[in-house]
Amino acid sequence: MRLKTSCKSTIFSSNRQICCGGELLNLSQPKVMGILNLTTDSFYDGGRYLENKQILSRVEKLLHEGAAIIDIGAVSTRPGAEFIPVEEEKKKLLPVIKLIKDAFPKTILSIDTCWARVAEACVEAGADIINDISGGQFDDKMFETIAHLQVPYVLMHTQGKPHEMQQHPHYKDIIEDLTLFFSEQLHKLYKLGAKDVILDPGFGFGKNLSHNFELLDRLGELILYFKEPFLAGISRKSMVCKTLKVNPEKALNGTTALNTIALLKGASILRVHDAQEARECVELVAELGNYELSITN
């Protein structure tokens, strides 16, 4: 098993650096994670990136537009979706990791998977981050594997698996419930020796429209509880589409508005389909911060 090179600096220092393949990624200014779906049935861009030429063109576009991380998924996690067999998921992912790393060697690759065997194989193939929508709930070997691999891990919150998560989502208090979940899962991870953890509140995963907007409104409250950076994945999701009564194709403007709010609340990573618009959000919010700092001084 190939292990990632260790970095010397302290994990999650005040400038929030994470170690990706031996290199430090500084999250003191938020970063953009661009989505590459290898699926045929994703809710927005399923079937668009199945051939090598399409994949490389997509990655080049995302990088050119400002994505610092490329997040690759081979299984749709839209509400109602079913998982595919682990070996089939690996068969889709491994050649694409090599393809991208050969063409763009310095690209930071994140793999969207819930399964430890897939995570292990992908890291051995050159992937840098594991992005787990289950937050370790679907595979009891995942945390042990992440700790052994010593790679950054996106710990997301969800209620139930994709095929059932939207049936009856319920929270006593969404911030208290997510705080408890993250605290318990982080304790398990750190006890095993994991280091770089990114938290994702899981917009749209086991949450109805009201839950999603309460979560976004109170995101800053949640972030205050933790030293770990937060990822916001809102891009073209139902909280945009249902509110504006549009389909995902027409949800870019709404996504940009909500991404801006997420940044103002303290998000460190935006996971998006549209890298340029997200990067512009980051730049504008950063400029606002510079202005406020100049006024204070």
Salt bridges, closest charged atoms under 4 A:
ASP41 OD2 - ARG78 NH1 3.23
GLU65 OE2 - LYS61 NZ 2.79
ASP71 OD2 - ARG271 NE 2.77
GLU87 OE2 - LYS90 NZ 3.45
GLU87 OE2 - ARG117 NH2 2.67
ASP102 OD2 - LYS98 NZ 2.73
ASP112 OD2 - ARG271 NH2 3.44
ASP128 OD1 - LYS4 NZ 3.29
ASP128 OD2 - LYS101 NZ 3.02
GLU164 OE1 - HIS163 NE2 3.81
ASP173 OD2 - ARG218 NH1 3.45
GLU214 OE2 - ARG218 NH1 2.86
ASP217 OD1 - LYS265 NZ 3.87
GLU221 OE2 - ARG218 NH2 2.82
GLU249 OE2 - ARG48 NH2 2.54
ASP274 OD2 - ARG236 NE 3.03
GLU283 OE2 - ARG279 NH1 2.85
